[in-house]
């Protein structure tokens, strides 16, 4: 296992630099727009453009990588996202920042395809799960580190943009200098939406809801916390704790998901996320400690929803072409990401900072009701279930090529 980890050091380092830069930039932009006087709805529309760009990148990225190669694509788009980060500091204009967010999202999709394809290509079947778990720890810790950097300078300070840009462009150095061969990109299409919906309606709905809640939280929670009167340092610590909490329940919920009917686990996750968002909308508005606890419970449970839905989809498709299943479900997740910030920002405009958590509570409660209804159909035998694959879910899940162990040749 150690030689395998050492061989992936360059990928882990590149991922850490990229995630830290992106998380720093995203929170900095939300706070910067808020400090400039933009309302939650306006900020939500600007920040949503990242998810739109990510969706485009996930569709066109594989074709581009197959033409010029992994390392060239990673280096080129790491440089482009660095330029986008720097251009934010030149002019504070909502339309310009919206365009730059879309460019950053497009680049982010391609960079994640390269990173996670690289890990999957070099992992042996026996060590893939452990290697992905280490990748997740690296991913979340880097995200938390990026959030803590937000508190170094006031919102909108050009030095924060420079730090974010430096981290993003430095991410290209480890892969550019690695001696490891680049992976071959799997040639796989996507499942048609009709086939996807027929295979698992609860997975489609769950992916939409997970994208909605995740994007709403990560793009608007800095504004929500700032609106309660806390300083930027508190916001940075709050976001860092929320990111670290995202990996707390991945393993235990993954075990439950493999042992019991996956739909019951998804229902339990939905109820837990709804309860924690309600807690944040009530107790969290009165106590900083309550807000921290509620939000950590929120991200810990929410981060398990998308991979559980993906595992359920693979159950229903019997593990055939998991890359296509993942790519298709990712698009559903992306649609939810586009809707989350807009809807939640509209509710925040009406209810104030608590509106973010109220919007998420209503959506998750509706999904829990739908999941309960789906349980009325015949139960799925646990023996027929595919293995749960933990994966990052900051603010966009990684494009993990979940190739069945028996089909992968190390």
N, C-alpha and C positions, 0 to 999 in steps of 0.2 A: 504493500500500500504506500509506503514512504517514497519509493522511486516514482510511483505514479503521481503523487502529490507534488514532488519536486519537479517533475516534467511539466506540471501545469502552473508553476509559479508565475510564468510570464502572463498567462491568461488571467490568473487571479489578481495580479498586480494591475493589469490593464482595466479589469472590471472594477476594482476598488477606486482607481483614479476617476474613471468615467462616472460611476454612481455618485461619488462624493461631489464631483463638479456639478452634475445635473441636479442633485438635491439642494445644494447650496444656491444654485441659480434659480430654481423654481420658487423656493421660499423667499428669496431676496426680491424676486419680481412681484410676488403677491404683496409683500410689505411695502415695496417701493410705490406700487400703484395706489395702495391705500393711503400712504403718506402724502401722495400728490393730490388726494382728494377724490379719487374715483370711487364710485359706489360698488357694493358687492356684485350687482348684476353686470356691470361694466367689466369688472375684474374677472368674473366667471367666464365671460365671452372671450376675453383675451387669452386666459389660461387654457380654455378648451381647445384652442388651436393646436396645442401640443399633441393632444390625442388624435386630432384629425390628421396631422402630419404623420403620426406614428402608424395609423391605419394605412395610409398611402405607402409608407416605407415597407410595411409588412407584406404588401401585395407586390410591389415592384422590386424589392430588395433581392430576393433569391435570383431573379433573372440577371440583375446587374452583377451580382457576385460571380455567377457562373461565367460571365463574359470576361471579367478582368481579374478575378481572384480575390481571396479573402483579405490578404494583407494590404493590397492596394486599395480596396474598398475601405478598410478600416482606417488607414492612414489618411485617405482623402476626406472622409466624412468626419473624422475626428478634427481635422483642420477646419472644415466648414462649420462644425458646431462651435468651435473655439471662436471663429470670426463672428458668428451670430451672438455669442455671449458678450464679446467686446462691443458690438454695435449697439447693444442695449444702453451702454453708458454714454453714447454720443448724443442721443436725443430721446427724451421721454415723450413718446407719442403712441397713443393706443393702437393705431393701425399698423405702425411700424413694428411695435412689440408683438402684435398678433401674428404678423408675417414671420418674424424671427422665431416665435414659438413653434409655428408650423414647420419651419426649417429644422429646428432642433428636434422635434418629434420624428421627422422623416429620418434624420441622421441617427437618432437614438435607436430606431428600429433596426437599421442596418448594422449598427455596432453590436447590438445584442444578438442578432442572428449569427454574426461572426464568432462572438465569444462563446455562445452556448453550443453552437455546432462544433466548435473546436474541442470543448470539454467532452461532449458526447462521442466524438470520433475517436478520442484517445483513451476513453475509459473502457476497462474490461467489463464484461457482464457481471462478474462477481463483485466489482468495486464501484459500479456506477452509482448506486444509491448513496454510498458513503461519500463519494467524491462530490455528488450534487449537494449533499448536506453541508459539506465544508464550503462549497461555493456559496450556498445560501448564507452561512454565517459571515463569510467574507463580504457578501453583498449588503447584508443588513448593517454590519458594523461600519462599513464605508458610508452607507447612507446616514447613519447616526452621526458620524464624524463630520460629514458635509453640513448637517443641520447645526451642529455646534459652532461651525465657522460663521454662521449668520450673525452671531452676537458680537463679532469682533469690531464691527463698525456700524454706524447708523444706516437705516434703510436708504437705498439709493446711492450710497457711497461708491464711487468708481473703483475703489480698491477691492471691493467684494466681487465686482464683475471681472476684474483682472485675475483674482485668485481662482474664480470658477473657470475662466478661460484657460488659465495655466494648467489646472488639473485635467481639463478635457483634452488639451493637445498633448499633454504628457502621457495620456493613456495609449497613444500610438507608438511610443518608444519601445515598451517591452515586446510587443508582437512584431515590430519591425526588425528587432535584433535577435529574435528567437531562432534557434537552429532546428526547431521541431517542424516537420512538414505540415503544411496547411491541410485541413480535411477536405474531402470531396463533398460538395453540397448535395443532399438527397434531391433527386428529381421527383417531385410529388405535387399533385394538384391539391385542390380543396374539395371538401364534400359540398355538394349542392345544398342550399338552405333547406329545401324540401326533405332531402335525405337526413340532414342534421336534425330537423325538427321531428321527423318520424322516429329517429333512433332514440332521442331522449329530450322530451320537452322540458323536463326539470333542469337539464344541463344548459339548455339555451336560455331559459329564464334566469337561472342562477348566474350565468356568465354576464348577462345584461345587468343584473342587480349588483354583482360584485364590482363591475366596472363603474357603475353609477356611484356606489358608496366610496370606493377607493379614490376615484378622481375628485369627488366632492370634498373628501376629508383632506387629502394632501394639498389641494390647491386653495381651499378656502379656510381651513382651520387656523393657519397663521393669522388671517384677518379676524376670525372669530375670537381668538385669544387676545389679540391686540385690542379688539373692540371692548373687551371686559376691563381694560385699563392696565394690563400688564405690560412690562417693558420688553424690549427686543431680546434681551438675555433670557428672560423667562420663556418667551416664544421658542427660542432656539433649544432650550433644555426640554421643553414640552415635546417638540417635534422629534428630538433625538430619542427620548424615552418611548414615544409611540412607534418609532422605527424598530428599535431593539425588541420591543414586545412582540413584533410581528413574527418572530421565529420561536416564541415560547411554546406554542401548542401544536406546531407542525407535526412533531413525531407522535405525541399521544393521540391526536385526532386522526393521524394517518393510520395508526394501529386499529383504532375503533372502526375506521372506514373500511379496513380490510377484513374485519371480523364480523361486521353486522351489515344489514341492508343499507346500502350507501344512501338511499333516499332518506332514511331516518336520521342518519348523521347530518345530512344537508339540512334537514328540518331543524335539528338541534342547533346547528351553527347559525341558521337564520334567526332563531329565537334569541340566542345569546347576543348576536350583533344588535338586534332590535332593543333588547333590554339594556345593553351598555350604552346605546345611543340615547335612550330615554333617560338613563342615569346622568349622562353628560348634559342633556338639555334641562335637567332640573337641579340636582345636587351640584353638578359641575359649574353651574352659573353662580353658585353661592360660596363655593369653596375651591381654592386652587388645588388642594390635595385631592378632593373629590373629582375634579376635572382630570387630573393626572391619572388616577386609578381607572376612571370610566373610559378614558381614551386608550389606555393600555389594554384594557379588556376588549375594547372595540377592535383595535388593530390585530390583537392576538387571535381573535376568532375570525374576523373578516379575511385575514390572509389565508385561511384554510378553505374558504368557500370556492374559489375558482379551481384549485387543484382537485377538490372533491368532485366538482361538476365535470371536470375533464376526465377523471377516473370513471365516473358514471357513464360518460359518453363512450369511453373505450370498452366498458362492460357491454354496452348495448351493440357496439359494432364488433364485438368479440376480438378486439385488439388488431383488427385489420387496418393497415395503413394509418398508424397513430399520428404520423406527421401531418397528414391531411386533416385528421380530426382536430388536432391542436390548432392548426392554421385557421380552420373554419370557426372554431369556438372563440379564437382570439379576436376575430372580426366582430363577433357578438359582444365580446368584452369591450372592444373599442367603441361600439355604438353607445354602450352604457356610459363609457367615459366621456363621450361628447355631451350626453344629456345631463350627467350628474352636476357639474359645476353650474350650468345654466339654471336648472330647476332649483337647486339648493340656494343659489345666489338670490333668486326671486323670492324664496321663502325668507331668507335673511333680511331682505329689504323690507319685508312686512313685520317680522318678529324680532329682528335684531340678531345678535351673535348666536342665540340659541336656535335660530331658524335652520342652521346647517344640520344639527342633530335631529331636529323635528322632521325635516325632509327625509333624512335617511331612515328614521324610525318608521315613518309611514310606508316607505317603499319596502323595507325589510319585513314589516308586519304583513303587508300584502303578499309578499313572496312566501312567507311562512304559511299563510292560509292556502296558497296555491299548492305548496309542497304537501301539506296535510291532505289536500284533495287527491293528489297523485298517489298517495299511499293507499287509496282505496282500490287501486289496480293490483294485479297479482304481484306478490313479493318476488324479488330476484334472489335466487339461490346464491349464497355467499361463495360457493365453490366456483360459480361462473364469473366472479368478479376479477377484474384485472388489478394489478398491484398499484397502490396509491403512490404517486410520484410527487414529492414535495417540490415546490418551485417558488422563486421570488415573486412577490406581488407588490412591489413598490413602483410607483403609482401605476405602472404598466407591467404586467407579468412578462417574464422572459419567454422568448420563443423557443421552448425546450423541445428538441427532437427526441421524443420518447420512443425510441426503437425498442421493441421487445428484446429481452436478453438473448433469447435463442436465435434471433435473426441478426444479431450483431457479431461481426467477426473482428476481434481485437487485432 
